[in-house]
Amino acid sequence: MKRLTAIILAAVLLTGCSKGIETGPGSNEPENPLKPFEIVMAVGNREISLKEKQEGTFDNPFQLDFWFDGKLNIKDEDLEKYLVVSSGEVKPQTSIIHSDKIDTTRITAEFNETGNLPDEIKITLKAGIIDDKGKKLAEDISLSLKREKQVNAYIRLKNDPTISSDSGFDFNSYTLDEKDKDFEVTFNYPMNRKSVEEAFLDGFRYVPEEFTAKVSIAWKDDSNLTVHFSDMQVGQSYPISFNGAKTATGEEYKEIEMNKAFGFLVQEAQEISKIDAKGNIAGDMPIGDEILELEEVAPDGKYAFGYRIIDTGGDFFPVRPVLLELLNNGVKKHFLRGIDNMESIIFGCKWMPDGKSFLIYNSKSIWLYTLEEVLQGKPGKLIFGYAADKMDYIIGAEISPDGSMIGVFKSEYKDFEDEDSKLVDLYYIDLEGKTIEKLEDIFYHNSSDGFPIPLKYSWKDNDIIISEGYSQKNDEANIYSISLKEKKTAVIAAKASNPSLLNDDIMIIRKVEYDKDNGYMAYGDGNIINLKNNNIEDVIQGNLTYSVYGLGNAIIAYELYEDDFTIYIYDRVQQKVIKKHQGMIFGADSDYFYILR
């Protein structure tokens, strides 16, 4: 529905620009008649515009949507005389759907059975429909549809059916490990096997010969086959394409037109390692097949969050959150119901202190899940959200130590040139999403491209939040202390970002310098600060990447980016590195650090 959303938003903008020339109720000015701004035929996950040619093809069940700006003066029971199908025996399910948020109305006709349709049908929206401003549809709109076989292919990884060509995105590219892979392919019609194999091999024409993989095809029957990959090269992408393949009766599979390009990028296999307080590896848990980003280990160390990044060929990458169950011999995936893929540059997962529930959030919404219900396949609950057309953004969500409140930073984008538009508010909400308190204009939120960027912050106790932010005077990053009770904000570390709080009031920050000429921050060393006296206890030299974790009061683990990501296990008392490991740290429980390597 992405294209349709863009169309709707564009229509809203155009409508907003044309308010001054609308005629009053009852006016039938010929220069401003009622017209749909889009006519869409939806088949499965695909959407096809019929507005220009007013003709199309069908095979599978489909839906027609006539989109209008504003509200129509028509009821569902009146549609039968205005929406007419040439074959009188065919009765689609019809409805009128109005959205107050974007002020549009669509007339919808659903054809859930196509086997009883004639090979050619005409669907007419009759003239005479009026909107609430008095504009009238002056002419009939007739759509001509012909039956034509639409050849579909469904591709999935044998070990994980969620890695498939049926995600609904225009371009599906997954990141998988280099181990042998079997992909199962199902066509909806019997195929000419030779043409399928030739089309598949033709898809490899852009893969350099020295990086090609060994592939083989095994047929189960004329509609089902398995493609086996082996000897794949790390860093190389491989397509699974059948564009141009033909059915046994000669119809062509048009992959590009159906927006079903599918492939995968090969990276080295991953495993999660537990590191004890002495810096030793206490256990390894391999992740099968898929390459994931990881974060947030549960308080008891039994679960963590991963997320799949899906490449759609666009500027923003949607993610699919995954709950990972950490087992002694590997990792088990649990996909979250109620959230499919979230298109957002801001994404996070946070555990409640008792580890029995958690939050998932992006830049528009916050969901609350209970662990027990997730394991039973039940969906979560949306507790906070902004409409897609509302230029407000969530730039972080953190749970208080007692689990009673969520601190939510909100950014409202007004005008990129308006400096005050980057001042952020801090909302304190309960687990139902109701606002408990709000502190306005906490600090300045820098964003070079006009879009919100996520904040790094934590609760120190049930009153104080420690957060990074920016000075409105000079764009420099600072660490702020924010008191809910006193409703006060204070800078506690200047020219710093990425605060991590440990026990005994210990905070670790990353020093930064703002480059006034180039407009970016040059990152510096880490500082270990005692918040009781605000003294710097120690300095971590190097490019400190992000969060720092602790086991008790003495042992910490931090990550530096050198030629690669390196984890240092550090004894604060002795002020020395115990051990180091290649990998990326993403969490800790009471006994172990967790790294991805």
C-alpha angles and dihedrals in degrees: 000000000000096000091047091051090053090049091051093048090048090051091051090052092048091048091051090054095050102050092107096064101045116122122231128257114300094021116135099184106170092219091062109038124157112271134165112250090210140011114200133188111202119199113177106306094343127094123199124189114228096175099104105036096023090210136096147148133259139194108144127044112294144180131222122209124190105196121206133178115243127000128319124221094227134105130217092250091057094055095086092072094043101042109054130179116204091228102066092202092064114087114180121197105259133191144161116231123189124190116204092190095063098017097234135130128205129195107214132198118185120199101193094168121044101168092085095048120105116246090256126035136172121212116195131192102203125227119252102065110138131201126216091267093057098254113144134209098243101190138034116259111214125189120198116208128184128195111247128163110254109202113213131188125199116200125188139166107252094226095045121028091190088073096075147123091253100079093111096241124124094237124025117198120162129188111232136170125261097255120113114287134202119201119192116214126196125186121197091226133042107269139214097250096207093053091049092052093046092050091049093051090045088060089065094062091102095050110095111245093237091056100043120122131226109260135180134180125217119188122213092181136327092289102038131058141156124226114206121202124194138158092034122175120237111244095024125115120220126199126215099203133159098172110157096019114142135220122238088264095048106262114142127235104228103196099171094050089050092052093232103129108152135187147129141233119225122228133163116282117266134222135182116232128198114218120198129213091272091056094252125137106250097182145346126223115190119214111222122229103328130083109220139179110236137206146150116035116212116253091253094045094239098112141029137176127252130176133204117222112213119203111220095171090252136109096261123054119217118219132209114211117224129191108220121206108209110220129178093250101033148319129295120205125223115186117211118244118220093036120074113171121336118213103209143121088217120063135154146162123207131184124222111239092255092052092230097108140017146192129242116193142171132178093289109029147033122208127192119212132181116218093226093054093046090056088051091052096251123145126246129242126259104227103168134019151147126222117257091244094049113096094221122114139195108226098181144347124207129177122229118243092252091049094235100110142036119213108216123186113209128197122196114199109210107155128343090226092050107093093198090059088076096058108109132214126217116222122197108204134174126233090273091057095251116143114248097176140344130210113197131214095006095169143321117286112211118213119164096199100041094254124111118257124203122264127224111223142138141194112254090192135332090294109034127066119191112206143165116239142149138260114244089211100059109002091244120148119244138174113243133199112212122194119201094193096048094032090223135135125204136176109240099171124025125211092014141116142179102048117200118190122212133177122293093035093293117155126185118200137175117238116228138187121207114225104217093192098051099027100232138105121252107212122228142180127318121255123209105211130190104218092201091070101007090236123149105241098184143349126234105210118212139042101320106202112198138303125025121207133200139205105208116319102308112042120066134172122211134174127229126188109224118142084326137357112294127187117214120200104208134190108216093194095052091031093223140115112254098189142336133216135191110245145067123285117223107165153338140219127197094288111024145038115224121218134177114224 
